[in-house]
Amino acid sequence: MARAEIDQTAVPGGIFGEIVFFHKDSKTLILADTIINLELDKIRQPWRFAAKLTGMYYPRGQIFFGSPDLKNYTIEADVLSEGNRRKMSEAGIINQRYAIILKGNAQELEVNSNQERVKVAVPFKWSANMWYHIKARVDVAADGSGVVRAKAWKKGEAEPEAWTIEVPHKKAHAHGSPGLFGFSPTDMRVCIDNVKVTAN
């Protein structure tokens, strides 16, 4: 295939960097293994410790892209969980070190950061094998406090005006790379598509 048909760019990450490809005619983005998901029992130290520290271990997978100094942006993406009414995966986006996750089994939309610092969820009913759209932004005030705002809705439906969840944080993260998150038990894949990051 001619080089003129495919664009490529480097995507910096925390420990690993990747090359992604874009086929212009079909408008297809090829990410390959950009989201890292390592099996801890198959890697040695110090890489096992690094994988646990960054959250890049089975059955979780996540990737950060762009500079860690980024702030004041909106990230959105389409997400899908394979599964059934009894068992689903989790899929989400990351904005300024806050993870915004659709949790399948719990039927919730959750905002968390380091789990202990912030963890708030609201009920959100969603179904396996169907596409949903997640959108999030973080608004930080001059005094350092902030609010994480996120919404989710079924793909193809109109975007709701109100945010599905709004989480205040007294000492908000002032910046952080955008990213993607997936938690996928055996044979329940997570799919993420149409990722978009825009300045507020």
C-alpha positions as CSV (number, residue, x, y, z in Angstrom):
1,M,0.0,0.0,0.0
2,A,1.4,3.4,-1.0
3,R,2.7,5.6,1.8
4,A,0.5,8.5,0.5
5,E,-2.6,6.4,1.4
6,I,-1.6,6.0,5.1
7,D,-0.7,8.7,7.7
8,Q,1.3,7.7,10.8
9,T,2.2,9.4,14.0
10,A,3.8,8.6,17.3
11,V,1.6,8.4,20.4
12,P,3.7,9.0,23.5
13,G,2.7,7.1,26.6
14,G,3.8,6.8,30.2
15,I,6.3,4.0,29.8
16,F,5.7,2.9,26.3
17,G,5.2,4.8,23.0
18,E,3.3,3.5,20.0
19,I,2.9,4.3,16.3
20,V,-0.7,4.6,15.1
21,F,-1.8,4.6,11.5
22,F,-4.7,6.3,9.6
23,H,-6.0,5.0,6.3
24,K,-7.2,8.1,4.5
25,D,-9.7,6.7,2.0
26,S,-11.6,4.5,4.5
27,K,-11.0,6.9,7.4
28,T,-9.8,4.0,9.5
29,L,-7.6,4.5,12.6
30,I,-5.4,1.5,13.3
31,L,-4.3,1.5,17.0
32,A,-2.9,-2.1,17.2
33,D,-1.8,-2.6,20.8
34,T,-2.0,1.0,21.9
35,I,-4.0,-0.1,25.0
36,I,-1.7,-2.3,27.1
37,N,-2.9,-5.3,29.0
38,L,-0.2,-7.4,30.5
39,E,-0.4,-10.7,32.3
40,L,1.5,-10.2,35.6
41,D,2.5,-13.9,36.0
42,K,4.3,-13.8,32.6
43,I,6.6,-10.8,33.3
44,R,9.5,-10.3,35.6
45,Q,10.4,-7.5,38.0
46,P,10.8,-4.6,37.8
47,W,8.3,-4.7,34.9
48,R,5.6,-6.5,37.0
49,F,5.7,-3.7,39.6
50,A,5.6,-1.0,36.8
51,A,2.6,-2.7,35.3
52,K,0.7,-2.8,38.6
53,L,1.6,0.8,39.3
54,T,0.3,2.0,36.0
55,G,-2.8,-0.2,35.9
56,M,-1.8,-1.9,32.6
57,Y,-2.4,-5.5,33.7
58,Y,-5.0,-8.1,32.8
59,P,-7.9,-7.9,32.9
60,R,-7.5,-4.1,32.9
61,G,-6.1,-2.0,30.0
62,Q,-5.4,1.7,29.7
63,I,-3.5,4.1,27.6
64,F,-2.6,7.8,28.0
65,F,-1.9,10.0,25.0
66,G,-0.7,13.6,24.7
67,S,1.3,15.6,27.2
68,P,0.7,15.2,30.9
69,D,0.5,19.0,31.1
70,L,-2.7,19.1,29.1
71,K,-5.7,20.7,30.8
72,N,-9.1,22.4,30.0
73,Y,-10.2,19.9,27.4
74,T,-13.2,17.7,26.6
75,I,-12.7,14.0,25.7
76,E,-15.4,11.8,24.3
77,A,-15.6,8.4,22.7
78,D,-18.0,5.6,21.7
79,V,-17.8,2.5,23.9
80,L,-19.2,-1.0,23.7
81,S,-19.1,-4.0,26.1
82,E,-19.6,-7.5,24.9
83,G,-21.6,-9.8,27.3
84,N,-25.1,-10.5,28.3
85,R,-27.6,-9.4,31.0
86,R,-25.6,-11.0,33.8
87,K,-22.0,-10.3,32.8
88,M,-20.5,-7.2,31.1
89,S,-17.2,-5.4,31.0
90,E,-16.2,-1.8,31.9
91,A,-15.2,0.9,29.4
92,G,-14.3,4.5,29.8
93,I,-12.3,7.6,29.2
94,I,-9.7,9.5,31.3
95,N,-9.6,13.3,31.7
96,Q,-7.0,15.1,33.8
97,R,-6.3,11.9,35.9
98,Y,-10.0,11.2,36.5
99,A,-11.4,8.0,35.1
100,I,-15.0,8.2,33.8
101,I,-16.2,4.6,33.5
102,L,-19.4,2.8,32.4
103,K,-19.5,-0.2,34.7
104,G,-21.4,-3.0,33.2
105,N,-22.3,-5.3,36.0
106,A,-23.0,-2.4,38.4
107,Q,-25.0,-0.5,35.8
108,E,-23.4,2.7,36.8
109,L,-21.4,5.7,35.5
110,E,-18.5,6.2,37.8
111,V,-15.9,9.0,38.3
112,N,-12.8,7.9,40.2
113,S,-9.2,9.0,40.8
114,N,-6.8,6.9,42.7
115,Q,-9.9,5.1,44.0
116,E,-9.3,6.4,47.6
117,R,-9.3,10.1,46.7
118,V,-12.4,10.3,44.6
119,K,-15.0,7.6,43.8
120,V,-18.6,8.6,43.0
121,A,-21.1,6.8,40.9
122,V,-24.7,7.3,39.7
123,P,-27.1,4.6,38.2
124,F,-26.8,4.3,34.5
125,K,-28.7,1.5,32.7
126,W,-26.9,0.2,29.6
127,S,-26.9,-2.9,27.6
128,A,-24.3,-5.3,26.3
129,N,-23.4,-5.4,22.6
130,M,-24.7,-1.9,22.0
131,W,-22.7,1.3,21.4
132,Y,-22.8,4.2,23.9
133,H,-21.2,7.6,23.9
134,I,-19.2,9.1,26.9
135,K,-18.2,12.7,27.2
136,A,-16.3,14.4,30.0
137,R,-14.6,17.7,31.1
138,V,-12.9,19.0,34.2
139,D,-13.5,22.6,35.3
140,V,-10.9,23.9,37.7
141,A,-11.5,27.2,39.6
142,A,-8.9,29.7,40.7
143,D,-8.9,28.4,44.2
144,G,-7.8,24.9,43.0
145,S,-11.2,23.3,43.5
146,G,-12.9,21.7,40.6
147,V,-15.8,19.8,39.2
148,V,-15.7,16.6,37.0
149,R,-18.6,16.6,34.6
150,A,-19.6,13.6,32.5
151,K,-22.5,12.3,30.5
152,A,-23.3,9.1,28.7
153,W,-26.1,8.2,26.2
154,K,-26.9,5.6,23.6
155,K,-25.1,6.2,20.3
156,G,-27.5,7.6,17.7
157,E,-29.7,9.3,20.2
158,A,-29.6,13.1,20.9
159,E,-27.0,14.3,23.4
160,P,-28.7,15.1,26.7
161,E,-28.4,18.7,27.8
162,A,-27.7,17.9,31.4
163,W,-24.6,16.1,32.7
164,T,-25.3,12.6,33.9
165,I,-22.8,13.1,36.8
166,E,-21.1,16.1,38.3
167,V,-18.4,15.4,41.0
168,P,-16.9,18.3,43.0
169,H,-13.3,17.9,44.2
170,K,-11.8,20.3,46.7
171,K,-8.2,19.8,45.4
172,A,-8.8,19.1,41.8
173,H,-6.1,17.7,39.4
174,A,-5.0,20.8,37.5
175,H,-3.8,18.8,34.4
176,G,-3.3,15.3,33.0
177,S,-3.2,13.4,29.8
178,P,-6.4,12.2,28.1
179,G,-6.7,8.4,28.0
180,L,-8.9,5.3,27.6
181,F,-9.7,2.5,30.0
182,G,-11.1,-1.0,29.7
183,F,-11.7,-3.8,32.1
184,S,-12.5,-7.0,30.3
185,P,-13.1,-10.4,32.0
186,T,-12.4,-13.5,29.9
187,D,-14.3,-13.6,26.6
188,M,-16.0,-10.2,27.2
189,R,-14.2,-7.7,25.0
190,V,-14.4,-3.9,25.3
191,C,-14.5,-1.8,22.1
192,I,-13.7,1.9,22.0
193,D,-14.1,4.0,18.8
194,N,-14.4,7.6,17.6
195,V,-12.1,9.1,20.2
196,K,-12.2,12.9,20.2
197,V,-10.3,15.5,22.3
198,T,-11.1,19.2,22.0
199,A,-10.1,22.3,23.8
200,N,-12.8,23.9,26.0
